[in-house]
Amino acid sequence: MKSKIISKEGNEIWIHLEDTPYYVANSIRRSILEYVKTFAIEDVYIKKNTSAMWDEVLALRLGLIVLKADEGVKKVIFELKAKGPKWVYAEELKIKDIEGKGNVEILYPKTILAYLDEDQEIELEAIAIWGCGKEHVKWVPAHVFYKYMPKLTQTVEKLDKKLEDLCPRKLYKIEKGKLKIPNVKDFILNCDICKACEDYSEGKIRIEEDENNIIFYIESFGQYSPEEVFNKGIEELKNKLNELKEKL
């Protein structure tokens, strides 16, 4: 398997996996979603909640706060005290105690937790620990999917100019009866292989999935860079295969 970054922007990355069968790509995807560990709130002890939000819903919202922690941190206890009228945000969580060494950061401090009306209050403690997506989705580090690279071929016959308007993504032009792709990267990343062009051309164009070349997409939620998410996914997959090998 060969990998090459096609595009990267912020926390998003597109990776070309060359000569890679789909089951390998899917194993990497599953490894990322299920086994790459992140830090999140697991236990919530609510001392007071007079808001309109049920305790269980408030606890779920706390669990979905995206936290970034150094590897030396084992457990963090947060506390929250808030009184209305006001919106309550994730940034109002204060660290009460840390087990281990390192820093913890709330990546999206303006995440809304609840609204408090006049005289309504929330007082609680929340404990954050390491976990993985197999245990709960709150520990999933990224949005991940893959697709086959589009493969386009055309005959020597002239093409109708109307084909340009059929592509929902506007990825090609018809010049002198030939299909031209102005931006190959955009075509690779954005072609959905809807086959509208193929159907209209009556066989003059053929577009299909290239099963030996896969486009792998990762949007990190911020705990790691997308490259780190990819590498950690492969590392966890290797660990699982080694465990299996030892048991055979």
Helices and strands as residue ranges (DSSP letters): E 2-9, E 12-18, H 22-35, E 38-49, H 55-63, E 67-69, E 73-83, E 86-89, G 90-92, E 94-100, E 104-106, E 112-116, E 121-131, G 137-139, E 142-154, H 163-166, E 173-175, E 178-180, H 184-190, H 196-201, E 205-220, H 226-247
